[in-house]
Amino acid sequence: MIATERLQLRIGARTLIQDLDWQVRDGECWSIIGRNGAGKSTLMRTLAGLREPDAGRVLLQDRALREWPLEALARQRAFLAQSRSDAFAYTVIETVLSARHPYHGNSYWENSDDHQIALRSLAAMEVADLAARDVRTLSGGERQRVAIAALLAQDTPLLLLDEPANALDLAHQVSVMGLLARLCREQLKTVVMIGHDLSLAHGISTHALLLMGDGRWLAGARDDVMQAAILSDFLQHPIDTVRHGSRTIFIPREA
Ligand SMILES: Nc1ncnc2c1ncn2[C@@H]1O[C@H](COP(=O)(O)OP(=O)(O)OP(=O)(O)O)[C@@H](O)[C@H]1O
């Protein structure tokens, strides 16, 4: 689905990621994990095509990302940014409908399919009752769920999500993560997401990419990579794990 070849990302004199050779296949769900400032969002923006690599390249469906026309790219990948600012008085439904524009070619207006898809996406995020509200009046968690609804409405094979659990209450964190896992499993969508909750990430991911923030990285199948000793090293804090039924829970050791 998406791959990088010898990707290098730098900020000023600092190398965040060095020689990243990474393949993400259809139906896989990847978590990107690292400390604050390790380069997770910078990588995500690069994968979305919003930032040029400093060296190497990103390939989407075996074609260099930079060669994709914008509208075709928008039918391939949807991107949930970490923060958004709403300057204008759009309603919730207008916000989600705008995610359908990549399917309109030259026509400006949405059709009834677009409306149905938008309403379905709002319902999946349990915000259908907010459809007529001005987005600027929503709570943080409601706004996040509307943004995820827009991402779903874009209906792309690749979903890039920068901290999707941000601002969500416990129940919605669980339901959003469950939905993403189902999209991978049942519809072979590909998910790449950033998250700081290791237990939540472990619960849904098939793979993980760890970033050290100094160029070093480690990518692989979830259980090869999400081990207490390895995570402790990458996150620079001792971590223990406990098993709870079929789940693995990660616990940061107290100072
Ligand atoms: N435009 C910029 N100018 C200067 N420094 C920048 C810029 N953009 C990013 N950085 C720096 O690059 C580093 C990586 O930033 P990035 O947002 O990718 O980190 P992150 O891993 O997503 O962190 P977090 O967990 O805090 O979201 C940080 O130290 C950040 O301060």
The ligand as an SDF file (V2000), in Angstrom:
LIG
                    3D

 31 33  0  0  0  0  0  0  0  0999 V2000
    8.5200   23.8930   11.7470 N   0  0  0  0  0  0  0  0  0  0  0  0
    9.3350   23.4800   12.7230 C   0  0  0  0  0  0  0  0  0  0  0  0
   10.3180   24.2720   13.1850 N   0  0  0  0  0  0  0  0  0  0  0  0
   11.1620   23.8550   14.1640 C   0  0  0  0  0  0  0  0  0  0  0  0
   11.0900   22.6540   14.7290 N   0  0  0  0  0  0  0  0  0  0  0  0
   10.1300   21.8220   14.3060 C   0  0  0  0  0  0  0  0  0  0  0  0
    9.1970   22.1740   13.2900 C   0  0  0  0  0  0  0  0  0  0  0  0
    8.3630   21.1450   13.0820 N   0  0  0  0  0  0  0  0  0  0  0  0
    8.7480   20.1800   13.9460 C   0  0  0  0  0  0  0  0  0  0  0  0
    9.7840   20.5860   14.6830 N   0  0  0  0  0  0  0  0  0  0  0  0
   10.4960   19.8110   15.7220 C   0  0  0  0  0  0  0  0  0  0  0  0
   10.7680   18.5240   15.1900 O   0  0  0  0  0  0  0  0  0  0  0  0
   10.6320   17.5410   16.1920 C   0  0  0  0  0  0  0  0  0  0  0  0
    9.6460   16.4720   15.7180 C   0  0  0  0  0  0  0  0  0  0  0  0
    8.3290   16.9990   15.7330 O   0  0  0  0  0  0  0  0  0  0  0  0
    7.0550   16.0620   15.5670 P   0  0  0  0  0  0  0  0  0  0  0  0
    5.8590   16.9440   15.6230 O   0  0  0  0  0  0  0  0  0  0  0  0
    7.2390   15.2380   14.3480 O   0  0  0  0  0  0  0  0  0  0  0  0
    7.1690   15.1480   16.8630 O   0  0  0  0  0  0  0  0  0  0  0  0
    6.1680   14.0400   17.4190 P   0  0  0  0  0  0  0  0  0  0  0  0
    6.9590   12.7760   17.5460 O   0  0  0  0  0  0  0  0  0  0  0  0
    4.9260   13.9730   16.5990 O   0  0  0  0  0  0  0  0  0  0  0  0
    5.8650   14.5910   18.8740 O   0  0  0  0  0  0  0  0  0  0  0  0
    4.5580   14.5840   19.8250 P   0  0  0  0  0  0  0  0  0  0  0  0
    4.5260   13.2370   20.4930 O   0  0  0  0  0  0  0  0  0  0  0  0
    4.8920   15.6580   20.8340 O   0  0  0  0  0  0  0  0  0  0  0  0
    3.3520   14.9070   18.9990 O   0  0  0  0  0  0  0  0  0  0  0  0
   10.1930   18.2700   17.4500 C   0  0  0  0  0  0  0  0  0  0  0  0
   11.3240   18.4670   18.2700 O   0  0  0  0  0  0  0  0  0  0  0  0
    9.6420   19.5820   16.9470 C   0  0  0  0  0  0  0  0  0  0  0  0
    9.8050   20.6180   17.9050 O   0  0  0  0  0  0  0  0  0  0  0  0
  1  2  1  0
  2  3  1  0
  2  7  2  0
  3  4  2  0
  4  5  1  0
  5  6  2  0
  6  7  1  0
  6 10  1  0
  7  8  1  0
  8  9  2  0
  9 10  1  0
 10 11  1  0
 11 12  1  0
 11 30  1  0
 12 13  1  0
 13 14  1  0
 13 28  1  0
 14 15  1  0
 15 16  1  0
 16 17  2  0
 16 18  1  0
 16 19  1  0
 19 20  1  0
 20 21  2  0
 20 22  1  0
 20 23  1  0
 23 24  1  0
 24 25  2  0
 24 26  1  0
 24 27  1  0
 28 29  1  0
 28 30  1  0
 30 31  1  0
M  END
$$$$
